[in-house]
Amino acid sequence: MVIGAGVLGSFMAYNAAKKGLSVLLLERNLKPIGATIQNFGQVVPSGFGANWQRYGRESLDIYKAIQEEFDITVRQNGSLYIASDDEEQCLLEELLAINKINDYSSQLLSQKELFKRHPWIKPSYGKAGLFFPQEITVEPREMIGRLHTYIARKWKVDLAYNQNIVACEALSSGHVKVQSSSGSVYYAERAIVCNGAIFETLYPELFDQSGIQVSKLQMLKTKPIEKNQILGSILTGLTIRRYEAFEECPSFHTIKAKEPANSFERRYGIHILIKQAQDGGLILGDSHEYFSVKEFKSHLNETRECIDTFVMDKVADIIELKEPLEIESRWNGYYSQSTDSDLFTHKVSEEIHVVTAIGGKGMTASAGFTQEYINLLEHGSI
């Protein structure tokens, strides 16, 4: 059994089923409503350090293989990082060199090449670009449901929605028993708990002491504009100054040390991402505010107008389109992350494993990471 049908749990079920195991995937809601659908749908291994980039690249292969059989909204339009000054261009050049060593395809674009390919970038902003042709986007609110349909049909994964699991215990027989709040009971040889940011129902004391924190993100979506103006994932200068991959660049820490410590973007963890959805609207963002497991729910409905204004002003500095941008919707996303490791894992017993708090890596790296996790589990290495 896999408890939690977000992207991490769903790919855990997918990779277990591919091994020939009989799998039940349990979801507390009628469909996933957490971080899996509250994100940009950018699958960007280029933003990770070497270890997680490996998982991300494996995930790209998995996404593309599934897409060949069943449409889960995968579009291979690549990812583009745009440098706005000499420091950011330096980091792009250094990351290009790292990617050559890692044998990960990327292409450095001069200012002239950048504007020729992407005339919507303002000349006052774009200095250079780094393009990753293998990377993809998905439509997150559609992708997860389609993935469930695919794994149910192709791999015979059983799906049980609206099952709020409130008890999960190992039995003396070597099996696991779980029970939902509605009284449904399920048995299996093993259970993997992928609970996202749901901490109050299963093992609350474990999560209270786990060091997990929850990141709250603000995102915007504009009304539809002309389609296919902006293809793929767009990551800008503040992203270059934030993403883990650039921390491996020789100049990164020197450049970061010169930044104002109490700037607005640092205070709210803002970096500018842009993606055009399939309906033509632009998804824009985002920010990061961090809360403990106990306190984050008191901030669920908070939206800071100052963050939305800052993001829109920055976007206006970066792109110039034929149509004015009008906000259609805004929302918060929430993902859990471990404060002392890449994600949180815990063995409640030999039969019950908790795997959660993958942070902002879920959409990009879950498919590859869970493939390795299931392999290790199969061989008794976890």
N, C-alpha and C positions, 0 to 999 in steps of 0.2 A: 504494500500500500504506500502511496505517496500522498501526504496530507498537505494540501495547498497547490492549486492549479495555476499559479502565475507562471512566468517564463522559466524560472528555475525548476519548480516542481514538474512542469509539463515536459521539459527536456529530460528530467530525471526519469520520468515515466517512459518517454520515448526510447531512451538508451537502454533501459531495463528490458523493455519489450523486444527491442532488437536482439537482445541476448537470448530470446526465447522464453523469458519469464512471463508468467501470468500477472498482469498489473491492474490494480484498481487505483484510479486517480480521484481524490476527494476534494471538493471545493465548498467552502462555507457559504458562498453566495450563488446566485443564479448564473453568474459569470464572474471572472476575475475583475476586481475593481481597483486594485492597488497600483503600485509602481509600474506594473507590466503594461497598463494602458495609459498611464499618466506620464508619458515621456515623448521624446522626439521621434523615436523609431529610427535612430541612427545607429548602424552597426559599424563601429569604427575601431578596429584593433590598433590602428595607427596611434591612438591616444594612450595606449598602455605601455608599461615597461615590458621587458623581454618575456618574462614568464607568462603574464596574462595576455600579452600579444599572441603567444602561441595558442592559448585557448581560443582567443578571438579569431585567429586564422582558421583553426579547426571548425569553429562555428560557421564561418563563411562557407566552408565546403558543405557543411550539413544543411544550412539554409538553402543553398543553391541546388543541392541534390533533391531536397524535398520539393522545391519550386518546379523542378523538371517533371515531377509526378503530379503535383497538386498546387494550385495557386494559393500561396499564403502571403501574397502582396509583395514579394521580394522584387526590388528593382535595382539593377547594378548600374548606378550612375556615378559611383565614385564619391570620394570625399575631398574637399578643397580647404586647405588652411590658407588664410590671407594675412600676410604680414603688413603692418601699417607703418613700421619704422625700421631703422637699421638694426636695432637689437633683435626684433622679432625675425627679420630676414636672416640674421646670423644664426638664430636657433633653428630656422627651417633648413639652412645649409648643413648644420651639424646633424640634424635628424636625418637628412638625406644620406649622409655618410654612414650613420648607424644602420639605417635600413639596407644599405648596400651590403654591409657585413652580415645582416640578418637575412639577406636574400628576400626582402619584401619590397615589391615593386612600388616605386614612387617617382614622380617627375617634378623637378623644380621649374617653375615658370617665371620668366623675367617679367618686368612690369608691362612691357609691350605685349608679350604672349598672354599675360593675364587679362588685359583689357580686350584683346582680340577675341579670346574665348568667352569672356564674361563681360559684355559691354555695360551691364547693370552695376558694376562696381564703380564707385566714384574715384576719379583720378586722384583726388586729394587724399584718399585713404590707402588704396592698394599699392604696395611697393613691390611685392613678389608673392608667389604662391607655391604651395607644395600639394601635388595632386596624387591621390591614391586610387588607381583605377579599379582595383578589385573589390572595393568596399561597397556596401549596399544600404538601402533604406527599406523599411517596412512601414505599413500603416498599423501602429500598435493596437488600436481599438478593434481592428478587424483581424489582425494576424493571429492572435491567441485563439480565437474561436475557430478559425480555419485550421490551425494546427491541431486542435482537439478533434475536429472532424476527420482530419487525415490520420491521426494516430489511432482513432477508434476503428476506422475502416481498414487501414493497411496493417496495423499491428495488433488489432483486437484488444486495445486498452479499454477497460470498462471505466466509464465516467459516472460520477455521482455528484450532482450539484446540490446546492442548498443543504449541505451537510456540515453543520457547525460542530466540529469534533471537540468534545469537552473532556474526554478521558482516553488515555492511551497507555496500556499496561502490558508488560511481558508476563506470560503465563508459565507455570512450571512445565508445561508440555513443550516449551520452546517456541510457542507461537505468540502472536500479539493480538490483543483484543482492543478495539476502539469503539467508542460509543458517541453518537451525536446527541445534541440537545433535544432532538425530536424523538429519541429513543432507539434509533436504528443502531444495530450492532454489526461489526464486521470483524473477520478474523483473517490473519495472514501469517506467513512465516517471518516477515520482516516489515517494519514501517520506517519510512523516511519522512521527517517533518520539515517542510519548506514553508515556514509560516509568514515570511515577509515581515510586515510591521504589526502583526497580530500577536500580542504578548500576554493577554489576560486570561486565555482559556486553557492552554496547555503549558505546564511547567512555568508558571509566572515567577516563582522564586528564582529559578535558574536564570531567567532573562533579567530580573532585577539586579542580579549580581554579575551579569555577563560583560559589562562594559560596552554593550551595544548602544549606539546612539541613532537617532532618526534625523535624516536630513529633509528639510522642507524646501521645496522648489516652487517658484512661481513661473508660470508659462502663459503665453498669449497666443491667440490665433486670429488672423485677420479674415475679413470677408474675402471670398474668392476673387482672384485677379486672373489675368490671362494665364492659362496653363503652360507648363514647361518653360517658364522664363528662367527659373532657378532649379537646376537639376542636381540631385545628390545632396550630400550633407555639406553645409557651409560652416566653417569654424574660423573664428576671427582672432585678432591680436590678443584679446584678453584670454582666449582659450589657449593660445600658444604659451601664455604666461602662467597657465594653471595646470594643464594636463600632465599626468604622470610621465608620459613618454619624454617630454622635454627636460625632465629632471635628470635624465641620463646625458644630456648635452653638456659639454665642458663649460660653456658660458652661462648656464642657467642660474646658478646660485649667485654669481656676481651681478647678473642683471636683476634678479629678484631683490637683492639687498639694496638696490638703489630706489626701489619703489616706495612711495609714501606708505607708512605702516597703517595709517588710519584713514585711508581713502574710502569713499563710499562703496566702490566695487569690492574692496577687501572686506569691509565690514559685513557685507551681505553675500560675499562669495559669488559675485556676478561675473559671468563671462557670456559672450554673445554667440548664440547658435541660431542658424536659420535653416529651415527646411520647408520646401513647398509640398504641401499635401496633395493627394490625388485629385481633390476637388478644386484645387487652385489656390486655396488659402495658404498663408505663410504661418508656420509655427515659429515663435520667437521666444527667446529666453536666454539664460535662466539664472536663478539665484539659489543660494544655499544658506539655510539657517539650521543650526544643530541643537537638538534637544535630547534629554535622557529618555529612556523607555517610559519612565513614570510621568514625565511632564509634557511629552509632545502632544497628547490628545487635547490639552487645553489650548493649543495653538492651531487646531485643525482648520478653523474657518477664518483665520487671519489672512488678509490680503493687504499688502502695503502698496498704496498708490504711488509712493515715491519710487519703488522698484520698477513698476510698470512704466512710469514716465522716463526713468533713466534708460531702460531697455529700448523704448521707442526712440528716444533721442539718439542713442548710439546707433541703432539700425539706420536712422536717417542720415547719419554721418558716413555710413558704409555703402549703402545701396541707393540707387535712383531708378525707379521704375516708371512705366507709362502711366499707371494709375496710382492715385493716393491710397495709402494703407489705412483701413478702418478696422478697428478691433471688433471682432465678432463674439469672442468668448475669452475667458481667462479662468485659470484653475491652478490649484496647488497639487503637486505630486509629493509623495512621501516614500523614501526608501530607507531601509535599515542598513547600518554598516558597523563592522567591528572596529573598535578603536585601537586594537593591538595586533590585528592580523588581517589578512586579505578578506577573510570571511569567518563566520562563526560556525564551528562544528563541535558537537558534543555527543558522546555515546551515553544515553540513558541506561542502556543495557546492550548486550550483544545483538539483540533483535531490534532495538529502537535507536535510530540515529537522528540527530537534529542537524540540519544543514541550512543556514540562513545568513542574513546580513551580508549579502554579496555586494552591497553598495550600488554605485552607479554603473557597475560592470554587467548587470544582469542581461540586458537585451543583447549585448555584444558577445559575452563570453559564456553564458550558461550552457549552450549546446555542447561546446568543447569541453568545458569543465566537468559536466555531468557524465560525459562519455568516459573520461578518465576515472571519475569517482566510482561509477558502476563497475568498471574493469577491476579496480582495486578491491572493491567490495566482493566481487566474484572470486577473487583469488585470496581472500582472507587477509588483505594487507592493511585494512583499516580497523 
